[in-house]
Amino acid sequence: MAQQDSGRSEAADAGTVPGQPSGGADGASSMGPRAEEFTREISELKLSGSSAETEARALKLGIAGLVIPIVMAIVGILLVMSTSDAADQRAYASQTFWLGNIIVIVGAALFIRYSLGRYLRFWMIRLIHEQRAQTDRVVEALDRMSVRQD
């Protein structure tokens, strides 16, 4: 794990209580063997997930899909005002309305999918990692208690 310079103590970063021993035998490692195994497994998976560049491009496309219909509405209003024929006015208004709504729906779907997808992916990995580390600390504490009782 990379050390972050956030003003928190090392014990708080490791998830331990100050003054109590950390997970490692020499005190250098705060992760137990299961957490280290999990970290190793994740690095060995070599998943071919979507790249950050693709996600950023799709997120920008989603934002553009939310902005373009505003421009289309303005162009539609100008087209409607530029003609006096009622049939043309209805045609311009309906075309810009439906096309704008379709673009908004697609843009919102892209934006929500990629922004929530990224957040939930990191949240899930962090949650699994923290649960494994917590399990290691509980198992270690139980082992220490059983050794004391023997």
C-alpha atoms as a printed R data frame, in Angstrom:
    type eleno elety resid chain resno       x       y       z
1   ATOM     1    CA   MET     A     1   0.000   0.000   0.000
2   ATOM     2    CA   ALA     A     2   1.249   3.443  -0.817
3   ATOM     3    CA   GLN     A     3   1.599   5.777   2.137
4   ATOM     4    CA   GLN     A     4  -0.646   8.820   1.849
5   ATOM     5    CA   ASP     A     5   0.362  12.152   3.293
6   ATOM     6    CA   SER     A     6  -3.066  13.091   4.633
7   ATOM     7    CA   GLY     A     7  -2.219  14.023   8.182
8   ATOM     8    CA   ARG     A     8  -3.591  10.783   9.597
9   ATOM     9    CA   SER     A     9  -1.409   8.615  11.741
10  ATOM    10    CA   GLU     A    10   0.066   5.377  10.455
11  ATOM    11    CA   ALA     A    11  -2.118   3.460  12.894
12  ATOM    12    CA   ALA     A    12  -5.241   5.089  11.496
13  ATOM    13    CA   ASP     A    13  -4.148   4.229   7.948
14  ATOM    14    CA   ALA     A    14  -3.617   0.622   8.976
15  ATOM    15    CA   GLY     A    15  -7.003   0.432  10.687
16  ATOM    16    CA   THR     A    16  -5.502  -0.421  14.066
17  ATOM    17    CA   VAL     A    17  -5.760   1.207  17.431
18  ATOM    18    CA   PRO     A    18  -2.664   3.191  18.461
19  ATOM    19    CA   GLY     A    19  -0.648   1.389  21.113
20  ATOM    20    CA   GLN     A    20  -1.784  -2.067  20.020
21  ATOM    21    CA   PRO     A    21   0.334  -4.326  17.848
22  ATOM    22    CA   SER     A    22  -0.260  -4.243  14.122
23  ATOM    23    CA   GLY     A    23  -0.741  -7.297  11.927
24  ATOM    24    CA   GLY     A    24   2.893  -8.022  11.015
25  ATOM    25    CA   ALA     A    25   5.351  -9.943  13.143
26  ATOM    26    CA   ASP     A    26   7.911  -7.172  12.872
27  ATOM    27    CA   GLY     A    27   5.310  -4.395  12.998
28  ATOM    28    CA   ALA     A    28   6.176  -3.252   9.461
29  ATOM    29    CA   SER     A    29   3.201  -4.818   7.690
30  ATOM    30    CA   SER     A    30  -0.317  -3.892   8.738
31  ATOM    31    CA   MET     A    31  -1.942  -6.440   6.424
32  ATOM    32    CA   GLY     A    32  -2.441 -10.004   7.487
33  ATOM    33    CA   PRO     A    33  -1.631 -12.975   5.270
34  ATOM    34    CA   ARG     A    34  -5.161 -13.121   3.800
35  ATOM    35    CA   ALA     A    35  -5.123  -9.424   2.875
36  ATOM    36    CA   GLU     A    36  -1.685  -9.809   1.299
37  ATOM    37    CA   GLU     A    37  -2.943 -12.863  -0.589
38  ATOM    38    CA   PHE     A    38  -5.949 -10.870  -1.817
39  ATOM    39    CA   THR     A    39  -3.701  -8.047  -3.029
40  ATOM    40    CA   ARG     A    40  -1.506 -10.570  -4.835
41  ATOM    41    CA   GLU     A    41  -4.555 -12.279  -6.405
42  ATOM    42    CA   ILE     A    42  -5.888  -8.971  -7.716
43  ATOM    43    CA   SER     A    43  -2.548  -8.110  -9.299
44  ATOM    44    CA   GLU     A    44  -2.291 -11.590 -10.855
45  ATOM    45    CA   LEU     A    45  -5.765 -11.477 -12.400
46  ATOM    46    CA   LYS     A    46  -4.665  -9.183 -15.248
47  ATOM    47    CA   LEU     A    47  -8.269  -8.430 -16.103
48  ATOM    48    CA   SER     A    48  -8.925  -6.977 -19.514
49  ATOM    49    CA   GLY     A    49 -11.463  -4.469 -18.328
50  ATOM    50    CA   SER     A    50 -12.209  -1.202 -20.026
51  ATOM    51    CA   SER     A    51  -9.390   1.278 -20.095
52  ATOM    52    CA   ALA     A    52  -9.527   4.599 -18.333
53  ATOM    53    CA   GLU     A    53  -9.272   6.346 -21.692
54  ATOM    54    CA   THR     A    54 -12.392   4.600 -22.990
55  ATOM    55    CA   GLU     A    55 -14.309   5.423 -19.833
56  ATOM    56    CA   ALA     A    56 -13.241   9.069 -19.967
57  ATOM    57    CA   ARG     A    57 -14.278   9.287 -23.618
58  ATOM    58    CA   ALA     A    58 -17.706   7.767 -22.908
59  ATOM    59    CA   LEU     A    59 -18.185  10.066 -19.909
60  ATOM    60    CA   LYS     A    60 -17.380  13.113 -22.067
61  ATOM    61    CA   LEU     A    61 -19.741  11.818 -24.741
62  ATOM    62    CA   GLY     A    62 -22.477  11.536 -22.105
63  ATOM    63    CA   ILE     A    63 -21.887  15.113 -20.963
64  ATOM    64    CA   ALA     A    64 -21.967  16.276 -24.590
65  ATOM    65    CA   GLY     A    65 -25.244  14.385 -24.990
66  ATOM    66    CA   LEU     A    66 -26.681  16.490 -22.195
67  ATOM    67    CA   VAL     A    67 -25.452  19.806 -23.667
68  ATOM    68    CA   ILE     A    68 -26.147  19.296 -27.395
69  ATOM    69    CA   PRO     A    69 -29.974  19.282 -27.007
70  ATOM    70    CA   ILE     A    70 -29.816  22.762 -25.485
71  ATOM    71    CA   VAL     A    71 -28.121  23.993 -28.654
72  ATOM    72    CA   MET     A    72 -30.644  22.035 -30.719
73  ATOM    73    CA   ALA     A    73 -33.539  23.697 -28.890
74  ATOM    74    CA   ILE     A    74 -32.142  27.140 -29.663
75  ATOM    75    CA   VAL     A    75 -31.643  26.215 -33.337
76  ATOM    76    CA   GLY     A    76 -35.170  24.774 -33.441
77  ATOM    77    CA   ILE     A    77 -36.645  27.973 -32.017
78  ATOM    78    CA   LEU     A    78 -34.753  30.024 -34.603
79  ATOM    79    CA   LEU     A    79 -35.966  27.742 -37.417
80  ATOM    80    CA   VAL     A    80 -39.559  27.961 -36.230
81  ATOM    81    CA   MET     A    81 -39.355  31.752 -36.007
82  ATOM    82    CA   SER     A    82 -37.746  32.036 -39.445
83  ATOM    83    CA   THR     A    83 -40.712  30.641 -41.362
84  ATOM    84    CA   SER     A    84 -44.364  31.637 -41.489
85  ATOM    85    CA   ASP     A    85 -45.651  28.309 -42.852
86  ATOM    86    CA   ALA     A    86 -47.414  26.423 -40.022
87  ATOM    87    CA   ALA     A    87 -46.515  22.999 -41.450
88  ATOM    88    CA   ASP     A    88 -42.808  23.853 -41.512
89  ATOM    89    CA   GLN     A    89 -43.005  25.251 -37.985
90  ATOM    90    CA   ARG     A    90 -44.569  22.023 -36.691
91  ATOM    91    CA   ALA     A    91 -41.994  19.938 -38.567
92  ATOM    92    CA   TYR     A    92 -39.034  21.911 -37.151
93  ATOM    93    CA   ALA     A    93 -40.469  21.853 -33.640
94  ATOM    94    CA   SER     A    94 -41.219  18.118 -33.628
95  ATOM    95    CA   GLN     A    95 -37.884  17.139 -35.202
96  ATOM    96    CA   THR     A    96 -35.805  19.108 -32.721
97  ATOM    97    CA   PHE     A    97 -38.011  17.952 -29.826
98  ATOM    98    CA   TRP     A    98 -37.743  14.227 -30.547
99  ATOM    99    CA   LEU     A    99 -34.117  14.229 -31.612
100 ATOM   100    CA   GLY     A   100 -33.183  16.332 -28.575
101 ATOM   101    CA   ASN     A   101 -34.998  13.976 -26.212
102 ATOM   102    CA   ILE     A   102 -33.317  10.923 -27.707
103 ATOM   103    CA   ILE     A   103 -29.885  12.524 -27.359
104 ATOM   104    CA   VAL     A   104 -30.625  13.545 -23.739
105 ATOM   105    CA   ILE     A   105 -31.678  10.015 -22.809
106 ATOM   106    CA   VAL     A   106 -28.594   8.433 -24.402
107 ATOM   107    CA   GLY     A   107 -26.296  11.080 -22.893
108 ATOM   108    CA   ALA     A   108 -27.774  10.670 -19.417
109 ATOM   109    CA   ALA     A   109 -27.498   6.885 -19.647
110 ATOM   110    CA   LEU     A   110 -23.819   7.104 -20.661
111 ATOM   111    CA   PHE     A   111 -23.029   9.635 -17.962
112 ATOM   112    CA   ILE     A   112 -24.748   7.662 -15.190
113 ATOM   113    CA   ARG     A   113 -23.332   4.309 -16.294
114 ATOM   114    CA   TYR     A   114 -19.702   5.407 -16.440
115 ATOM   115    CA   SER     A   115 -19.691   7.692 -13.415
116 ATOM   116    CA   LEU     A   116 -21.472   5.190 -11.158
117 ATOM   117    CA   GLY     A   117 -19.607   2.217 -12.639
118 ATOM   118    CA   ARG     A   118 -16.230   3.680 -11.737
119 ATOM   119    CA   TYR     A   119 -17.361   4.637  -8.237
120 ATOM   120    CA   LEU     A   120 -18.969   1.282  -7.470
121 ATOM   121    CA   ARG     A   121 -15.984  -0.694  -8.816
122 ATOM   122    CA   PHE     A   122 -13.508   1.062  -6.519
123 ATOM   123    CA   TRP     A   123 -15.975   0.936  -3.625
124 ATOM   124    CA   MET     A   124 -16.373  -2.837  -3.989
125 ATOM   125    CA   ILE     A   125 -12.618  -3.500  -4.182
126 ATOM   126    CA   ARG     A   126 -11.990  -1.304  -1.151
127 ATOM   127    CA   LEU     A   127 -14.797  -2.990   0.797
128 ATOM   128    CA   ILE     A   128 -13.517  -6.500   0.056
129 ATOM   129    CA   HIS     A   129  -9.960  -5.512   0.936
130 ATOM   130    CA   GLU     A   130 -11.017  -3.911   4.234
131 ATOM   131    CA   GLN     A   131 -13.177  -6.912   5.181
132 ATOM   132    CA   ARG     A   132 -10.326  -9.326   4.554
133 ATOM   133    CA   ALA     A   133  -7.955  -7.180   6.603
134 ATOM   134    CA   GLN     A   134 -10.508  -6.957   9.425
135 ATOM   135    CA   THR     A   135 -10.994 -10.732   9.350
136 ATOM   136    CA   ASP     A   136  -7.233 -11.197   9.634
137 ATOM   137    CA   ARG     A   137  -7.108  -8.897  12.664
138 ATOM   138    CA   VAL     A   138  -9.966 -10.781  14.351
139 ATOM   139    CA   VAL     A   139  -8.367 -14.174  13.652
140 ATOM   140    CA   GLU     A   140  -5.050 -12.915  14.981
141 ATOM   141    CA   ALA     A   141  -6.703 -11.586  18.140
142 ATOM   142    CA   LEU     A   142  -8.508 -14.889  18.664
143 ATOM   143    CA   ASP     A   143  -5.231 -16.773  18.186
144 ATOM   144    CA   ARG     A   144  -3.518 -14.557  20.780
145 ATOM   145    CA   MET     A   145  -6.385 -15.148  23.214
146 ATOM   146    CA   SER     A   146  -6.241 -18.921  22.697
147 ATOM   147    CA   VAL     A   147  -2.463 -18.910  23.279
148 ATOM   148    CA   ARG     A   148  -2.934 -16.997  26.550
149 ATOM   149    CA   GLN     A   149  -5.552 -19.458  27.760
150 ATOM   150    CA   ASP     A   150  -3.346 -22.480  27.061
